[in-house]
């Protein structure tokens, strides 16, 4: 397979109030893109009544997008990058840290074409993480499950 990109689909619950702040969420996603070694081209964020935030950061390598429901302490995050120089996993970790998510579910899809016959190929990896507090107040990631499936 010749991978063309990595697509992370993230759901997070138990998020802090910051997910209702449009300016702060824009700042978090732009910084996540930079930390992933991506080049930011355009940014558009909007607050929906009563308090949800939707936004997209367009990068040379593709995009980061987010939709939040603060009243449910829930957010949905998509990060897709192509190329070999970006680190979308770093962006995912950064956003989850900043929103202080208590529970997350992450799916990573490796996208591209099979080398031989140029057929589409997806490698799908999902894992669920439970975030908990240490005795010293630091946050740990504790994997709950991990499955891999080739589609």
N, CA, C and O atoms as a GROMACS GRO file, in nm:
protein
  604
    1UNK      N    1   0.083  -0.119   0.000
    1UNK     CA    2   0.000   0.000   0.000
    1UNK      C    3   0.088   0.125   0.000
    1UNK      O    4   0.193   0.129   0.064
    2UNK      N    5   0.043   0.224  -0.071
    2UNK     CA    6   0.110   0.353  -0.074
    2UNK      C    7   0.019   0.453  -0.003
    2UNK      O    8  -0.068   0.513  -0.066
    3UNK      N    9   0.037   0.472   0.129
    3UNK     CA   10  -0.056   0.558   0.202
    3UNK      C   11  -0.052   0.702   0.153
    3UNK      O   12   0.055   0.758   0.127
    4UNK      N   13  -0.168   0.759   0.140
    4UNK     CA   14  -0.181   0.898   0.098
    4UNK      C   15  -0.218   0.989   0.214
    4UNK      O   16  -0.204   1.111   0.205
    5UNK      N   17  -0.265   0.930   0.323
    5UNK     CA   18  -0.302   1.015   0.435
    5UNK      C   19  -0.348   0.937   0.555
    5UNK      O   20  -0.373   0.817   0.549
    6UNK      N   21  -0.359   1.010   0.665
    6UNK     CA   22  -0.407   0.954   0.792
    6UNK      C   23  -0.523   1.039   0.838
    6UNK      O   24  -0.513   1.161   0.850
    7UNK      N   25  -0.634   0.972   0.865
    7UNK     CA   26  -0.757   1.040   0.906
    7UNK      C   27  -0.791   0.995   1.048
    7UNK      O   28  -0.813   0.876   1.072
    8UNK      N   29  -0.795   1.089   1.140
    8UNK     CA   30  -0.831   1.061   1.279
    8UNK      C   31  -0.972   1.113   1.304
    8UNK      O   32  -1.002   1.230   1.278
    9UNK      N   33  -1.058   1.026   1.353
    9UNK     CA   34  -1.194   1.061   1.390
    9UNK      C   35  -1.202   1.044   1.541
    9UNK      O   36  -1.184   0.934   1.593
   10UNK      N   37  -1.230   1.153   1.611
   10UNK     CA   38  -1.222   1.155   1.756
   10UNK      C   39  -1.355   1.199   1.816
   10UNK      O   40  -1.414   1.298   1.773
   11UNK      N   41  -1.400   1.125   1.916
   11UNK     CA   42  -1.514   1.167   1.997
   11UNK      C   43  -1.464   1.181   2.139
   11UNK      O   44  -1.387   1.098   2.188
   12UNK      N   45  -1.507   1.286   2.206
   12UNK     CA   46  -1.463   1.310   2.343
   12UNK      C   47  -1.580   1.358   2.427
   12UNK      O   48  -1.661   1.440   2.383
   13UNK      N   49  -1.588   1.306   2.549
   13UNK     CA   50  -1.693   1.350   2.641
   13UNK      C   51  -1.630   1.386   2.775
   13UNK      O   52  -1.513   1.358   2.801
   14UNK      N   53  -1.712   1.450   2.858
   14UNK     CA   54  -1.660   1.499   2.985
   14UNK      C   55  -1.563   1.614   2.964
   14UNK      O   56  -1.469   1.632   3.042
   15UNK      N   57  -1.586   1.691   2.858
   15UNK     CA   58  -1.494   1.801   2.823
   15UNK      C   59  -1.520   1.924   2.910
   15UNK      O   60  -1.631   1.945   2.959
   16UNK      N   61  -1.416   2.004   2.926
   16UNK     CA   62  -1.424   2.128   3.003
   16UNK      C   63  -1.507   2.234   2.928
   16UNK      O   64  -1.535   2.219   2.809
   17UNK      N   65  -1.544   2.339   2.999
   17UNK     CA   66  -1.625   2.446   2.943
   17UNK      C   67  -1.560   2.516   2.824
   17UNK      O   68  -1.629   2.585   2.748
   18UNK      N   69  -1.430   2.500   2.808
   18UNK     CA   70  -1.359   2.566   2.698
   18UNK      C   71  -1.418   2.529   2.562
   18UNK      O   72  -1.404   2.606   2.467
   19UNK      N   73  -1.484   2.414   2.551
   19UNK     CA   74  -1.539   2.374   2.420
   19UNK      C   75  -1.653   2.464   2.375
   19UNK      O   76  -1.698   2.454   2.261
   20UNK      N   77  -1.702   2.551   2.463
   20UNK     CA   78  -1.805   2.647   2.425
   20UNK      C   79  -1.751   2.784   2.390
   20UNK      O   80  -1.828   2.874   2.356
   21UNK      N   81  -1.619   2.801   2.396
   21UNK     CA   82  -1.556   2.930   2.370
   21UNK      C   83  -1.495   2.931   2.229
   21UNK      O   84  -1.391   2.869   2.206
   22UNK      N   85  -1.560   3.000   2.137
   22UNK     CA   86  -1.520   2.995   1.997
   22UNK      C   87  -1.376   3.044   1.978
   22UNK      O   88  -1.300   2.981   1.904
   23UNK      N   89  -1.337   3.152   2.042
   23UNK     CA   90  -1.200   3.204   2.024
   23UNK      C   91  -1.096   3.106   2.078
   23UNK      O   92  -0.991   3.086   2.017
   24UNK      N   93  -1.125   3.046   2.192
   24UNK     CA   94  -1.031   2.952   2.253
   24UNK      C   95  -1.019   2.825   2.168
   24UNK      O   96  -0.909   2.773   2.151
   25UNK      N   97  -1.132   2.775   2.116
   25UNK     CA   98  -1.126   2.653   2.034
   25UNK      C   99  -1.050   2.680   1.904
   25UNK      O  100  -0.977   2.593   1.856
   26UNK      N  101  -1.067   2.799   1.848
   26UNK     CA  102  -0.990   2.834   1.728
   26UNK      C  103  -0.841   2.835   1.760
   26UNK      O  104  -0.761   2.782   1.684
   27UNK      N  105  -0.805   2.896   1.871
   27UNK     CA  106  -0.665   2.901   1.913
   27UNK      C  107  -0.609   2.760   1.933
   27UNK      O  108  -0.496   2.732   1.892
   28UNK      N  109  -0.686   2.672   1.995
   28UNK     CA  110  -0.642   2.535   2.022
   28UNK      C  111  -0.619   2.459   1.891
   28UNK      O  112  -0.517   2.392   1.876
   29UNK      N  113  -0.714   2.469   1.796
   29UNK     CA  114  -0.699   2.394   1.672
   29UNK      C  115  -0.586   2.447   1.584
   29UNK      O  116  -0.516   2.369   1.519
   30UNK      N  117  -0.567   2.578   1.581
   30UNK     CA  118  -0.456   2.634   1.503
   30UNK      C  119  -0.323   2.589   1.563
   30UNK      O  120  -0.231   2.551   1.490
   31UNK      N  121  -0.313   2.592   1.695
   31UNK     CA  122  -0.189   2.547   1.759
   31UNK      C  123  -0.169   2.397   1.738
   31UNK      O  124  -0.056   2.352   1.719
   32UNK      N  125  -0.277   2.319   1.740
   32UNK     CA  126  -0.266   2.174   1.713
   32UNK      C  127  -0.210   2.150   1.574
   32UNK      O  128  -0.125   2.063   1.555
   33UNK      N  129  -0.256   2.228   1.476
   33UNK     CA  130  -0.205   2.214   1.339
   33UNK      C  131  -0.056   2.246   1.335
   33UNK      O  132   0.022   2.175   1.270
   34UNK      N  133  -0.016   2.350   1.402
   34UNK     CA  134   0.126   2.388   1.404
   34UNK      C  135   0.211   2.280   1.470
   34UNK      O  136   0.319   2.245   1.422
   35UNK      N  137   0.160   2.226   1.582
   35UNK     CA  138   0.234   2.121   1.652
   35UNK      C  139   0.245   1.994   1.568
   35UNK      O  140   0.338   1.914   1.586
   36UNK      N  141   0.150   1.975   1.477
   36UNK     CA  142   0.152   1.859   1.388
   36UNK      C  143   0.243   1.882   1.268
   36UNK      O  144   0.253   1.796   1.181
   37UNK      N  145   0.309   1.996   1.265
   37UNK     CA  146   0.399   2.033   1.156
   37UNK      C  147   0.324   2.057   1.025
   37UNK      O  148   0.373   2.026   0.916
   38UNK      N  149   0.203   2.113   1.037
   38UNK     CA  150   0.121   2.143   0.920
   38UNK      C  151   0.124   2.294   0.893
   38UNK      O  152   0.144   2.374   0.983
   39UNK      N  153   0.103   2.329   0.767
   39UNK     CA  154   0.101   2.470   0.727
   39UNK      C  155  -0.043   2.517   0.719
   39UNK      O  156  -0.121   2.466   0.638
   40UNK      N  157  -0.080   2.615   0.801
   40UNK     CA  158  -0.217   2.667   0.807
   40UNK      C  159  -0.240   2.766   0.693
   40UNK      O  160  -0.160   2.857   0.671
   41UNK      N  161  -0.352   2.746   0.620
   41UNK     CA  162  -0.388   2.834   0.509
   41UNK      C  163  -0.511   2.919   0.539
   41UNK      O  164  -0.515   3.037   0.504
   42UNK      N  165  -0.611   2.859   0.604
   42UNK     CA  166  -0.735   2.933   0.630
   42UNK      C  167  -0.799   2.880   0.758
   42UNK      O  168  -0.782   2.763   0.794
   43UNK      N  169  -0.872   2.968   0.826
   43UNK     CA  170  -0.937   2.933   0.952
   43UNK      C  171  -1.077   2.993   0.951
   43UNK      O  172  -1.094   3.111   0.920
   44UNK      N  173  -1.177   2.912   0.986
   44UNK     CA  174  -1.314   2.962   0.997
   44UNK      C  175  -1.383   2.893   1.114
   44UNK      O  176  -1.394   2.770   1.116
   45UNK      N  177  -1.430   2.973   1.210
   45UNK     CA  178  -1.500   2.920   1.327
   45UNK      C  179  -1.629   2.998   1.347
   45UNK      O  180  -1.637   3.116   1.313
   46UNK      N  181  -1.729   2.931   1.403
   46UNK     CA  182  -1.859   2.993   1.426
   46UNK      C  183  -1.920   2.937   1.554
   46UNK      O  184  -1.906   2.818   1.584
   47UNK      N  185  -1.988   3.023   1.627
   47UNK     CA  186  -2.060   2.979   1.747
   47UNK      C  187  -2.208   2.967   1.711
   47UNK      O  188  -2.267   3.059   1.655
   48UNK      N  189  -2.266   2.853   1.746
   48UNK     CA  190  -2.407   2.828   1.720
   48UNK      C  191  -2.486   2.839   1.850
   48UNK      O  192  -2.438   2.793   1.954
   49UNK      N  193  -2.606   2.897   1.845
   49UNK     CA  194  -2.688   2.905   1.966
   49UNK      C  195  -2.733   2.765   2.009
   49UNK      O  196  -2.762   2.684   1.921
   50UNK      N  197  -2.740   2.733   2.134
   50UNK     CA  198  -2.712   2.828   2.241
   50UNK      C  199  -2.564   2.841   2.272
   50UNK      O  200  -2.523   2.945   2.323
   51UNK      N  201  -2.481   2.740   2.243
   51UNK     CA  202  -2.341   2.754   2.280
   51UNK      C  203  -2.245   2.659   2.210
   51UNK      O  204  -2.133   2.642   2.257
   52UNK      N  205  -2.283   2.597   2.102
   52UNK     CA  206  -2.194   2.506   2.030
   52UNK      C  207  -2.096   2.580   1.942
   52UNK      O  208  -2.122   2.692   1.899
   53UNK      N  209  -1.983   2.516   1.915
   53UNK     CA  210  -1.880   2.574   1.829
   53UNK      C  211  -1.851   2.477   1.715
   53UNK      O  212  -1.837   2.356   1.736
   54UNK      N  213  -1.843   2.530   1.594
   54UNK     CA  214  -1.797   2.453   1.478
   54UNK      C  215  -1.685   2.531   1.412
   54UNK      O  216  -1.689   2.653   1.404
   55UNK      N  217  -1.585   2.456   1.364
   55UNK     CA  218  -1.475   2.526   1.300
   55UNK      C  219  -1.390   2.434   1.216
   55UNK      O  220  -1.392   2.312   1.231
   56UNK      N  221  -1.316   2.497   1.125
   56UNK     CA  222  -1.225   2.423   1.039
   56UNK      C  223  -1.096   2.502   1.023
   56UNK      O  224  -1.095   2.624   1.012
   57UNK      N  225  -0.986   2.427   1.024
   57UNK     CA  226  -0.855   2.483   0.994
   57UNK      C  227  -0.808   2.412   0.868
   57UNK      O  228  -0.784   2.291   0.868
   58UNK      N  229  -0.796   2.488   0.760
   58UNK     CA  230  -0.750   2.432   0.633
   58UNK      C  231  -0.598   2.440   0.633
   58UNK      O  232  -0.539   2.546   0.655
   59UNK      N  233  -0.535   2.326   0.608
   59UNK     CA  234  -0.389   2.318   0.605
   59UNK      C  235  -0.345   2.270   0.467
   59UNK      O  236  -0.424   2.211   0.393
   60UNK      N  237  -0.221   2.293   0.434
   60UNK     CA  238  -0.169   2.246   0.305
   60UNK      C  239  -0.191   2.096   0.290
   60UNK      O  240  -0.214   2.046   0.180
   61UNK      N  241  -0.183   2.026   0.401
   61UNK     CA  242  -0.189   1.881   0.401
   61UNK      C  243  -0.332   1.828   0.414
   61UNK      O  244  -0.350   1.706   0.404
   62UNK      N  245  -0.433   1.911   0.435
   62UNK     CA  246  -0.575   1.879   0.436
   62UNK      C  247  -0.650   1.965   0.537
   62UNK      O  248  -0.667   2.084   0.511
   63UNK      N  249  -0.696   1.909   0.653
   63UNK     CA  250  -0.780   1.990   0.742
   63UNK      C  251  -0.789   1.935   0.884
   63UNK      O  252  -0.757   1.819   0.910
   64UNK      N  253  -0.833   2.022   0.974
   64UNK     CA  254  -0.878   1.986   1.108
   64UNK      C  255  -1.017   2.046   1.122
   64UNK      O  256  -1.036   2.162   1.086
   65UNK      N  257  -1.113   1.971   1.174
   65UNK     CA  258  -1.246   2.028   1.197
   65UNK      C  259  -1.299   1.983   1.332
   65UNK      O  260  -1.263   1.877   1.383
   66UNK      N  261  -1.387   2.066   1.388
   66UNK     CA  262  -1.441   2.038   1.521
   66UNK      C  263  -1.586   2.084   1.530
   66UNK      O  264  -1.624   2.184   1.469
   67UNK      N  265  -1.664   2.011   1.606
   67UNK     CA  266  -1.802   2.047   1.638
   67UNK      C  267  -1.821   2.015   1.785
   67UNK      O  268  -1.786   1.906   1.830
   68UNK      N  269  -1.876   2.110   1.861
   68UNK     CA  270  -1.890   2.090   2.005
   68UNK      C  271  -2.034   2.109   2.051
   68UNK      O  272  -2.112   2.184   1.991
   69UNK      N  273  -2.068   2.039   2.157
   69UNK     CA  274  -2.195   2.050   2.226
   69UNK      C  275  -2.163   2.068   2.375
   69UNK      O  276  -2.164   1.971   2.451
   70UNK      N  277  -2.135   2.191   2.417
   70UNK     CA  278  -2.095   2.213   2.556
   70UNK      C  279  -2.199   2.167   2.657
   70UNK      O  280  -2.164   2.121   2.766
   71UNK      N  281  -2.326   2.179   2.623
   71UNK     CA  282  -2.432   2.137   2.716
   71UNK      C  283  -2.426   1.987   2.743
   71UNK      O  284  -2.479   1.940   2.843
   72UNK      N  285  -2.361   1.912   2.654
   72UNK     CA  286  -2.343   1.767   2.672
   72UNK      C  287  -2.199   1.733   2.709
   72UNK      O  288  -2.166   1.616   2.729
   73UNK      N  289  -2.113   1.835   2.718
   73UNK     CA  290  -1.970   1.816   2.744
   73UNK      C  291  -1.907   1.724   2.638
   73UNK      O  292  -1.820   1.643   2.670
   74UNK      N  293  -1.951   1.738   2.512
   74UNK     CA  294  -1.913   1.648   2.403
   74UNK      C  295  -1.855   1.727   2.286
   74UNK      O  296  -1.899   1.838   2.257
   75UNK      N  297  -1.755   1.667   2.221
   75UNK     CA  298  -1.702   1.725   2.098
   75UNK      C  299  -1.666   1.615   1.999
   75UNK      O  300  -1.632   1.503   2.037
   76UNK      N  301  -1.676   1.650   1.871
   76UNK     CA  302  -1.634   1.561   1.762
   76UNK      C  303  -1.523   1.633   1.686
   76UNK      O  304  -1.538   1.749   1.648
   77UNK      N  305  -1.412   1.563   1.664
   77UNK     CA  306  -1.294   1.620   1.601
   77UNK      C  307  -1.250   1.530   1.487
   77UNK      O  308  -1.242   1.408   1.503
   78UNK      N  309  -1.223   1.588   1.371
   78UNK     CA  310  -1.166   1.516   1.258
   78UNK      C  311  -1.034   1.583   1.219
   78UNK      O  312  -1.026   1.705   1.209
   79UNK      N  313  -0.932   1.502   1.198
   79UNK     CA  314  -0.804   1.553   1.151
   79UNK      C  315  -0.759   1.461   1.038
   79UNK      O  316  -0.741   1.341   1.058
   80UNK      N  317  -0.740   1.519   0.920
   80UNK     CA  318  -0.691   1.443   0.805
   80UNK      C  319  -0.567   1.512   0.752
   80UNK      O  320  -0.568   1.632   0.726
   81UNK      N  321  -0.460   1.435   0.736
   81UNK     CA  322  -0.337   1.489   0.678
   81UNK      C  323  -0.283   1.393   0.574
   81UNK      O  324  -0.298   1.271   0.585
   82UNK      N  325  -0.219   1.449   0.474
   82UNK     CA  326  -0.148   1.368   0.376
   82UNK      C  327  -0.001   1.410   0.380
   82UNK      O  328   0.033   1.516   0.432
   83UNK      N  329   0.082   1.328   0.325
   83UNK     CA  330   0.224   1.357   0.329
   83UNK      C  331   0.290   1.288   0.447
   83UNK      O  332   0.223   1.237   0.536
   84UNK      N  333   0.421   1.288   0.446
   84UNK     CA  334   0.494   1.214   0.549
   84UNK      C  335   0.554   1.302   0.657
   84UNK      O  336   0.610   1.251   0.754
   85UNK      N  337   0.542   1.434   0.644
   85UNK     CA  338   0.605   1.523   0.740
   85UNK      C  339   0.514   1.566   0.854
   85UNK      O  340   0.561   1.623   0.953
   86UNK      N  341   0.384   1.540   0.843
   86UNK     CA  342   0.292   1.583   0.947
   86UNK      C  343   0.273   1.476   1.054
   86UNK      O  344   0.296   1.358   1.029
   87UNK      N  345   0.231   1.519   1.171
   87UNK     CA  346   0.207   1.431   1.285
   87UNK      C  347   0.065   1.454   1.338
   87UNK      O  348   0.048   1.521   1.440
   88UNK      N  349  -0.038   1.400   1.270
   88UNK     CA  350  -0.174   1.423   1.317
   88UNK      C  351  -0.200   1.368   1.456
   88UNK      O  352  -0.285   1.420   1.529
   89UNK      N  353  -0.128   1.263   1.495
   89UNK     CA  354  -0.143   1.207   1.630
   89UNK      C  355  -0.105   1.310   1.736
   89UNK      O  356  -0.165   1.313   1.843
   90UNK      N  357  -0.006   1.393   1.707
   90UNK     CA  358   0.035   1.499   1.800
   90UNK      C  359  -0.078   1.601   1.814
   90UNK      O  360  -0.104   1.650   1.924
   91UNK      N  361  -0.143   1.634   1.703
   91UNK     CA  362  -0.255   1.728   1.707
   91UNK      C  363  -0.370   1.672   1.790
   91UNK      O  364  -0.429   1.744   1.869
   92UNK      N  365  -0.401   1.545   1.772
   92UNK     CA  366  -0.508   1.481   1.850
   92UNK      C  367  -0.478   1.490   1.998
   92UNK      O  368  -0.562   1.534   2.077
   93UNK      N  369  -0.358   1.450   2.037
   93UNK     CA  370  -0.320   1.453   2.178
   93UNK      C  371  -0.328   1.594   2.236
   93UNK      O  372  -0.374   1.613   2.348
   94UNK      N  373  -0.284   1.692   2.159
   94UNK     CA  374  -0.285   1.831   2.206
   94UNK      C  375  -0.428   1.878   2.232
   94UNK      O  376  -0.457   1.936   2.337
   95UNK      N  377  -0.518   1.855   2.136
   95UNK     CA  378  -0.657   1.900   2.152
   95UNK      C  379  -0.721   1.832   2.273
   95UNK      O  380  -0.786   1.898   2.354
   96UNK      N  381  -0.704   1.700   2.286
   96UNK     CA  382  -0.764   1.629   2.398
   96UNK      C  383  -0.711   1.679   2.532
   96UNK      O  384  -0.786   1.687   2.630
   97UNK      N  385  -0.585   1.711   2.536
   97UNK     CA  386  -0.527   1.767   2.660
   97UNK      C  387  -0.590   1.902   2.693
   97UNK      O  388  -0.624   1.927   2.808
   98UNK      N  389  -0.606   1.987   2.593
   98UNK     CA  390  -0.658   2.122   2.615
   98UNK      C  391  -0.805   2.125   2.654
   98UNK      O  392  -0.847   2.212   2.730
   99UNK      N  393  -0.885   2.030   2.604
   99UNK     CA  394  -1.028   2.028   2.639
   99UNK      C  395  -1.054   1.943   2.764
   99UNK      O  396  -1.167   1.935   2.811
  100UNK      N  397  -0.949   1.882   2.816
  100UNK     CA  398  -0.956   1.802   2.940
  100UNK      C  399  -1.063   1.694   2.931
  100UNK      O  400  -1.141   1.674   3.024
  101UNK      N  401  -1.065   1.624   2.818
  101UNK     CA  402  -1.163   1.517   2.796
  101UNK      C  403  -1.144   1.405   2.898
  101UNK      O  404  -1.033   1.361   2.924
  102UNK      N  405  -1.255   1.361   2.954
  102UNK     CA  406  -1.250   1.249   3.049
  102UNK      C  407  -1.257   1.115   2.977
  102UNK      O  408  -1.199   1.017   3.023
  103UNK      N  409  -1.329   1.111   2.866
  103UNK     CA  410  -1.344   0.986   2.790
  103UNK      C  411  -1.326   1.017   2.642
  103UNK      O  412  -1.376   1.118   2.592
  104UNK      N  413  -1.253   0.930   2.572
  104UNK     CA  414  -1.232   0.952   2.429
  104UNK      C  415  -1.246   0.822   2.352
  104UNK      O  416  -1.225   0.713   2.406
  105UNK      N  417  -1.280   0.835   2.227
  105UNK     CA  418  -1.278   0.723   2.133
  105UNK      C  419  -1.212   0.776   2.007
  105UNK      O  420  -1.257   0.874   1.948
  106UNK      N  421  -1.104   0.710   1.964
  106UNK     CA  422  -1.026   0.755   1.849
  106UNK      C  423  -1.024   0.645   1.744
  106UNK      O  424  -0.998   0.528   1.775
  107UNK      N  425  -1.053   0.682   1.621
  107UNK     CA  426  -1.039   0.590   1.508
  107UNK      C  427  -0.939   0.652   1.412
  107UNK      O  428  -0.953   0.768   1.373
  108UNK      N  429  -0.839   0.574   1.372
  108UNK     CA  430  -0.741   0.619   1.274
  108UNK      C  431  -0.760   0.537   1.148
  108UNK      O  432  -0.762   0.414   1.152
  109UNK      N  433  -0.774   0.606   1.036
  109UNK     CA  434  -0.789   0.540   0.907
  109UNK      C  435  -0.669   0.579   0.821
  109UNK      O  436  -0.648   0.697   0.794
  110UNK      N  437  -0.592   0.480   0.778
  110UNK     CA  438  -0.485   0.504   0.683
  110UNK      C  439  -0.547   0.490   0.545
  110UNK      O  440  -0.604   0.386   0.512
  111UNK      N  441  -0.536   0.594   0.464
  111UNK     CA  442  -0.604   0.597   0.335
  111UNK      C  443  -0.501   0.596   0.222
  111UNK      O  444  -0.391   0.650   0.237
  112UNK      N  445  -0.538   0.534   0.110
  112UNK     CA  446  -0.449   0.533  -0.004
  112UNK      C  447  -0.491   0.432  -0.108
  112UNK      O  448  -0.605   0.386  -0.110
  113UNK      N  449  -0.396   0.397  -0.194
  113UNK     CA  450  -0.418   0.301  -0.301
  113UNK      C  451  -0.325   0.183  -0.281
  113UNK      O  452  -0.210   0.199  -0.241
  114UNK      N  453  -0.377   0.063  -0.310
  114UNK     CA  454  -0.294  -0.057  -0.306
  114UNK      C  455  -0.192  -0.046  -0.419
  114UNK      O  456  -0.228  -0.008  -0.531
  115UNK      N  457  -0.066  -0.077  -0.392
  115UNK     CA  458   0.041  -0.056  -0.489
  115UNK      C  459   0.020  -0.130  -0.621
  115UNK      O  460   0.040  -0.073  -0.728
  116UNK      N  461  -0.019  -0.256  -0.614
  116UNK     CA  462  -0.026  -0.338  -0.733
  116UNK      C  463  -0.138  -0.302  -0.828
  116UNK      O  464  -0.113  -0.270  -0.944
  117UNK      N  465  -0.261  -0.306  -0.780
  117UNK     CA  466  -0.375  -0.289  -0.871
  117UNK      C  467  -0.443  -0.153  -0.859
  117UNK      O  468  -0.546  -0.130  -0.921
  118UNK      N  469  -0.387  -0.065  -0.779
  118UNK     CA  470  -0.439   0.071  -0.763
  118UNK      C  471  -0.581   0.073  -0.707
  118UNK      O  472  -0.656   0.168  -0.729
  119UNK      N  473  -0.617  -0.033  -0.634
  119UNK     CA  474  -0.747  -0.036  -0.566
  119UNK      C  475  -0.737   0.045  -0.438
  119UNK      O  476  -0.629   0.061  -0.381
  120UNK      N  477  -0.851   0.096  -0.394
  120UNK     CA  478  -0.853   0.170  -0.267
  120UNK      C  479  -0.822   0.076  -0.152
  120UNK      O  480  -0.860  -0.041  -0.153
  121UNK      N  481  -0.753   0.129  -0.055
  121UNK     CA  482  -0.713   0.050   0.061
  121UNK      C  483  -0.732   0.136   0.185
  121UNK      O  484  -0.689   0.251   0.189
  122UNK      N  485  -0.797   0.079   0.286
  122UNK     CA  486  -0.812   0.147   0.414
  122UNK      C  487  -0.766   0.054   0.524
  122UNK      O  488  -0.809  -0.060   0.532
  123UNK      N  489  -0.680   0.103   0.608
  123UNK     CA  490  -0.643   0.033   0.729
  123UNK      C  491  -0.709   0.108   0.843
  123UNK      O  492  -0.685   0.227   0.862
  124UNK      N  493  -0.793   0.039   0.918
  124UNK     CA  494  -0.872   0.103   1.022
  124UNK      C  495  -0.826   0.055   1.159
  124UNK      O  496  -0.826  -0.065   1.186
  125UNK      N  497  -0.788   0.148   1.244
  125UNK     CA  498  -0.746   0.115   1.380
  125UNK      C  499  -0.833   0.197   1.474
  125UNK      O  500  -0.843   0.319   1.460
  126UNK      N  501  -0.897   0.130   1.570
  126UNK     CA  502  -0.976   0.204   1.669
  126UNK      C  503  -0.928   0.169   1.808
  126UNK      O  504  -0.886   0.057   1.835
  127UNK      N  505  -0.934   0.267   1.893
  127UNK     CA  506  -0.905   0.242   2.033
  127UNK      C  507  -0.984   0.341   2.117
  127UNK      O  508  -1.019   0.450   2.072
  128UNK      N  509  -1.010   0.300   2.238
  128UNK     CA  510  -1.083   0.384   2.331
  128UNK      C  511  -0.991   0.411   2.448
  128UNK      O  512  -0.920   0.322   2.496
  129UNK      N  513  -0.992   0.533   2.494
  129UNK     CA  514  -0.907   0.569   2.606
  129UNK      C  515  -0.993   0.625   2.718
  129UNK      O  516  -1.090   0.697   2.694
  130UNK      N  517  -0.956   0.592   2.836
  130UNK     CA  518  -1.019   0.654   2.952
  130UNK      C  519  -0.912   0.739   3.018
  130UNK      O  520  -0.805   0.690   3.054
  131UNK      N  521  -0.941   0.866   3.034
  131UNK     CA  522  -0.845   0.955   3.096
  131UNK      C  523  -0.876   0.964   3.244
  131UNK      O  524  -0.992   0.981   3.283
  132UNK      N  525  -0.775   0.953   3.325
  132UNK     CA  526  -0.797   0.956   3.469
  132UNK      C  527  -0.692   1.044   3.534
  132UNK      O  528  -0.590   1.076   3.474
  133UNK      N  529  -0.717   1.081   3.657
  133UNK     CA  530  -0.624   1.163   3.733
  133UNK      C  531  -0.528   1.074   3.811
  133UNK      O  532  -0.570   0.973   3.869
  134UNK      N  533  -0.402   1.111   3.813
  134UNK     CA  534  -0.303   1.046   3.899
  134UNK      C  535  -0.316   1.102   4.040
  134UNK      O  536  -0.390   1.198   4.064
  135UNK      N  537  -0.246   1.041   4.132
  135UNK     CA  538  -0.242   1.092   4.268
  135UNK      C  539  -0.183   1.232   4.274
  135UNK      O  540  -0.220   1.312   4.360
  136UNK      N  541  -0.092   1.263   4.180
  136UNK     CA  542  -0.029   1.395   4.181
  136UNK      C  543  -0.105   1.497   4.096
  136UNK      O  544  -0.055   1.607   4.072
  137UNK      N  545  -0.226   1.461   4.050
  137UNK     CA  546  -0.308   1.553   3.973
  137UNK      C  547  -0.280   1.553   3.824
  137UNK      O  548  -0.347   1.624   3.750
  138UNK      N  549  -0.182   1.476   3.779
  138UNK     CA  550  -0.150   1.469   3.636
  138UNK      C  551  -0.246   1.373   3.567
  138UNK      O  552  -0.299   1.280   3.628
  139UNK      N  553  -0.268   1.398   3.437
  139UNK     CA  554  -0.361   1.314   3.360
  139UNK      C  555  -0.284   1.204   3.289
  139UNK      O  556  -0.180   1.228   3.229
  140UNK      N  557  -0.337   1.082   3.297
  140UNK     CA  558  -0.281   0.966   3.228
  140UNK      C  559  -0.380   0.919   3.124
  140UNK      O  560  -0.501   0.938   3.138
  141UNK      N  561  -0.328   0.856   3.019
  141UNK     CA  562  -0.413   0.788   2.922
  141UNK      C  563  -0.408   0.640   2.956
  141UNK      O  564  -0.301   0.581   2.964
  142UNK      N  565  -0.523   0.582   2.976
  142UNK     CA  566  -0.530   0.441   3.009
  142UNK      C  567  -0.610   0.371   2.900
  142UNK      O  568  -0.733   0.385   2.895
  143UNK      N  569  -0.545   0.294   2.811
  143UNK     CA  570  -0.618   0.227   2.704
  143UNK      C  571  -0.720   0.129   2.760
  143UNK      O  572  -0.691   0.053   2.852
  144UNK      N  573  -0.842   0.132   2.703
  144UNK     CA  574  -0.945   0.037   2.741
  144UNK      C  575  -0.951  -0.079   2.644
  144UNK      O  576  -0.967  -0.194   2.685
  145UNK      N  577  -0.939  -0.050   2.514
  145UNK     CA  578  -0.943  -0.158   2.415
  145UNK      C  579  -0.874  -0.110   2.288
  145UNK      O  580  -0.863   0.010   2.262
  146UNK      N  581  -0.826  -0.207   2.210
  146UNK     CA  582  -0.764  -0.173   2.082
  146UNK      C  583  -0.790  -0.287   1.986
  146UNK      O  584  -0.761  -0.403   2.016
  147UNK      N  585  -0.845  -0.254   1.870
  147UNK     CA  586  -0.873  -0.353   1.767
  147UNK      C  587  -0.817  -0.300   1.636
  147UNK      O  588  -0.810  -0.179   1.615
  148UNK      N  589  -0.778  -0.392   1.548
  148UNK     CA  590  -0.734  -0.350   1.416
  148UNK      C  591  -0.809  -0.433   1.314
  148UNK      O  592  -0.826  -0.554   1.330
  149UNK      N  593  -0.853  -0.366   1.209
  149UNK     CA  594  -0.928  -0.433   1.104
  149UNK      C  595  -0.884  -0.376   0.970
  149UNK      O  596  -0.875  -0.254   0.954
  150UNK      N  597  -0.858  -0.462   0.875
  150UNK     CA  598  -0.825  -0.419   0.739
  150UNK      C  599  -0.952  -0.430   0.657
  150UNK      O  600  -1.012  -0.538   0.649
  151UNK      N  601  -0.993  -0.319   0.596
  151UNK     CA  602  -1.116  -0.318   0.515
  151UNK      C  603  -1.084  -0.336   0.369
  151UNK      O  604  -1.174  -0.338   0.286
   0.00000   0.00000   0.00000
